[in-house]
């Protein structure tokens, strides 16, 4: 699920902050997926 949501963030269909606010349990997996695809620019703290 984290990979799917991370890809949605990359595609611009979802906002990182919104996804993390609704599914904080996926944060680690989403962050790992984004870093693995050199999209750290999408990770908001």
C-alpha positions in Angstrom: 0.0 0.0 0.0 2.9 2.4 0.8 4.3 1.9 -2.7 1.0 2.6 -4.3 0.4 5.8 -2.3 4.0 6.9 -3.0 3.5 6.5 -6.7 0.3 8.5 -6.5 2.3 11.3 -4.8 4.9 11.1 -7.6 2.1 11.2 -10.2 0.6 14.3 -8.5 -2.7 12.6 -7.7 -2.1 12.9 -4.0 -0.4 15.4 -1.7 2.3 14.0 0.6 1.1 15.9 3.7 -2.5 14.8 3.1 -1.5 11.1 2.7 0.7 11.1 5.8 -2.0 12.9 7.9 -4.5 10.1 6.9 -2.1 7.2 7.0 0.8 7.9 9.3 1.5 4.1 9.4 2.7 4.3 5.8 5.2 7.1 6.3 8.3 4.9 6.5 7.4 2.9 3.4 6.4 6.0 1.4 9.6 7.8 2.3 11.7 4.7 1.4 9.9 4.5 -2.0 10.4 8.2 -2.8 14.1 8.1 -1.8 14.6 5.0 -3.9 13.3 6.9 -6.9 15.3 10.1 -6.2 12.1 12.0 -5.3 13.2 13.3 -1.9 11.9 16.7 -3.0 8.4 15.4 -2.4 9.1 14.5 1.3 7.8 17.3 3.5 8.7 17.4 7.2 
